[in-house]
Amino acid sequence: MTGSPDTVDALVRGAAARLAPAGVPSPTVDAEVLLAHVLGRSVGELRRARLLGEVVPHPGATAYHELVDRRAARVPLQHLTGTAHLGGVDLVVGPGVFVPRPETEVLVGLALAALDEVDAPTVVDLCTGSGAIALAVSRARPDARVGAVELAEDAHRYAVRNVERTGLPVDLRLGRAQEAFEDLVGRVDVVTSNPPYIPPDAVPVDVEVREHDPRVALYGGGDDGLQVPLEVAARAAVLLRPGGVLLMEHAAAQGRSLPEALAAQGCWSSVEDHDDLAGLPRVVRAVRAGP
């Protein structure tokens, strides 16, 4: 990555060539995002700079090389930039908190659809992590009362920062999802959750997940990874009003087992699963049965 002029284009091409053999799935995009971060520009502005042959000052090029080396070591891109995005919300993330994934946009979309005909709804996000889902819902529905809870103190600190920096009125709490929001029992319209759900023997393939996401946000307990999700679903059933909706993300391999386990709980009038944009089972939707 040395010996060529430090133009924007040369730096991006050199970085992509460094990242590809390291197994980074989208080397060119990651190279652009990192350089845009270093230069304080949007990716669109960076791409225009590539076409115009702009030169990057030496200090910026040096800082960029260091970030590229860390990305080649499979440090998550979001840890290097300190940001992630979900539902139109820019989030602060880093070591100690689960990085939101694009597939969670499906859950957010289903939650907003469930709220279409509800005025001034109440929404609770269990296992909120960075606060991503709660904040995305709050942004889209300013009339909603939105609560969120997170068990891990490190993740909760990120969520606090995200609530503060966005200014969105999310009622954020620290504690166990299985016991949360006693003051809202039977009054919630929608419960969302992206709980830990990975089975104990299913070690994530991606280095970024395996080595950098906190274990408490990954492994769901039990032989099938569904211990925590089912406990969270049971709490959701307590919080929801009759006709209220639970939306829960899960692993692709749990597209049958989780809906079947929810149906067996006996408190849901309807249970159905939804695919993500890649066509994989991703979000279960369950409707709270009447009293």
N, C-alpha and C positions, 0 to 999 in steps of 0.2 A: 504493500500500500504506500510505498515511497518511491521516489524517483520520477514521478510524473507531476505535472503542474497541479496545484491544489485547486482545480476548478471544482465546482459543485458536481458536475457530471463525472469527472474522473474519480472523485472521492466516493460517489455512490456506486459506480461500477466496480471500483476496487473493493469496497466493503461487501458488495453482493458476492463477489468472487471469493471472499474470505468466509462469508457466512454459509454459502451453499454446501461446501464439503463438511461443515460442522453439523449438518442436518437441520438447520433452521428452515421451517416449512416455506416461508415467504421471504427469501433473502433480499430481493430488491425493495419490496415494500418496507421491510424492517430497516434497511439501509437508509431509505428516504425519511422514514419517521424519526430515526435517530439524528440525522443531520438537521432536519427541521427543528427538532428539539434543541440542539446545540445553538442554532442560529436564531431561535425565537420566532420562527415563521410557521405558517401552515404548510401542509404537504403540497397543496396547490401552488403556493408561492414558490416553494422549493423546485417544483417541476418546471415552472417558468424560468427560474434561475438556471436550471440545467440547460434549457434550450438557448439561453442568452450567453452561456459560457462564463458566468460569474466566477470570480476567484474568491476562495475562502481564506481569510487571514490565518496566519500560522497558528496562533493560540487556539482558534476554533478547530482547525484541522487536527491539532494534537489532542484536544479534548474528544474529538470525534473518534479518533483511532482507539482511544482508551475504552470508549463505550462499545465500539465494534468488537474489541477483544473480549469484553465481558459478555456480549451477546453471543459470540462464538462459543463461549463456555456454557451457553444455554441459561444464563441468567434471564429471567422473563423480561420481555420488552417493556412491559408496564412497570417493572421495578426500576428500570433504567430511566424511563421518562417520568415516573412518579404519578402517572395518570392512567385511567381507564375510562371507558365510555359505555353507558347503557341508557336506553330510553331518552336520549337527548340530554343526559346529565353527565358532566365531566366530574370524575371522581378521583380523589387522592387515594392511591394504593401503594403498597410496598411490602417488605417482609413482615409476616405476621398476620396477613389478611388474605383471604381467598380473592383471586383476581376474577372479576365477572367475565363470563364467556358470551359470545354473540348469540348462542342458542337460547340464552335466557330471555332474549327479546320476545320469543314466542310466549313465554309465561306472562310477560308484561302485557302483551297484546291481548291475551285471553282474559287477564284481569280487567283491563279497560273495557273489553266487550261485555263482561259480566256486570259492569257498573253503568252500562249505557242508559238504562231506564231507572236508575236509582238516584234520587236527589240527596245531596249532602251525605254521601255514604260514609260508612266506617270501615276502614281496611286495616288489617294487622299483618305484618310481615314477620314470620317466625324464623329464627336463624338468619338474621339480616346481614351478617358479615360487614361489608363496607357501607351498608345502607342502600345499596344500588337499587333494588326493586322498590323499596318504600319511597325513595326519592323520585324514581321514575314515575310512580303512580301519583305522588303528590304534585309533581310538575304538570302532569297531564290533567289532573282533576283538582284544581285549586279549592274547590268546595268540599273536598273530602277531609275527614278526620283520619289521619294515618298514624298508626303506631308501629314500632319496630323493637325487636329485642335481640340481643346477642349475648352469648355466654362467655366467649373468650375476651379477656380484658384488652389484649393487643388489638384485636379486630374492632372492639367497641371504640377504642380511641380513634381509629380511622373513621368510623361512622360518625363520631362526634364532630370531627373535623369537617366531614362532608356535609353534615347538617348545618354547621355554622357557616361554611363558605358558600353554600347554595342559598341560605336563608329560607329554605322551605320548612314549613311548620310540622315536622315529623316529631312525634312523641317517642323519643329514643330511650330505651331502658337497658340496663345490664342485668342479666340473669338467665335462668333456664327457660327455654321455650315451653317446656312441658308444664310450667306453672305460671306462665306469664298472663298479665292483663286480667286479673281477677275482677277488676272494676268494669270489665266489658263483657262479662259472661252473658251469652245469649243475645248480644246486641250487635254483633259484627256482620257486615254484609259479605265481605270477601276476606279470606285468609290466603296469603301467598307464602310459599316457603321453597327455598332451595337448600334442603338440609344435607348433612353428610350422608352419603348413601353407598359408597364403594364397599364391596365385600372385603373381608380381611385378606383373602388370598388373591385379590385382583389388583396387583400393584400397577399403578398408572404407567403407560408406555412413555408418555412425554416426560422428558427430563424436567421441564419447567414445572410440571405439576408434582411429579414424584419428589423432587428435591427442594422445592420452594414454597408450595402451598402448605399451610399448616395442617398437620394430621387431623386435628380436631374438626376441621372443615371438610375432610375427605371421607373418613371411614365411619360407616353407619352403624356398626356393631351387629352382633349375631352372625350366623353362618352365611346369610345372604345379603348383609348390609342394610337390612330393612328395620332393624330394631329402633333406631332413632326416628326414621321417617314415620313409622307407625305410631310411636309415642307422640310425635308432633301432630299427626293427623287426629289422634284421640283428643289432644288439647284443642285443636281446631274445631272439632265437633262440639266441644263445650262452649267455645266462644261464639260460634255462628248462630244466627237466628235460623228458624226453619226456612228453607229455601235459599239460605246463604251458600256460598260457593267456596270450596277449597281448591287451590291450584298448587300442585307440588311437582317440582322437577325431579327427575330420576335418571338412572343410567339406561342406556338403550337396551341392555339385557334385562331390565326390570319392567319392560313394557307390558308384560302379562302378569308377572308375579305381584307387583305393587297394586294394580287395580283389583286383582283377585283378593289380595289381603285386605284391602279397604272394603270391598263388598262384604267380606266376612265379619267386619266390625259391627254390622247391623244398624248403623246410624246414618247411612247414606241412601238416598232414594234413587240416585243415578251415579254411575261411575263410568267414565270414558277416558280414553287416552288420545293424545294428540302428538303428531310427528313434528320434528323440527324442520328447518329449511333444507336439511340434507336428507329428509325422508326417514329419519330414525325416530323411534318412540322416545318422547322426551318429557311431556307434561301430562299428568293425570288431573282430570277435573271431576270433582265429586260434589254433589248437591246434598245439603243437610236435610235429612228427613224431618217431617213434622213431629210434634211432641207425641 
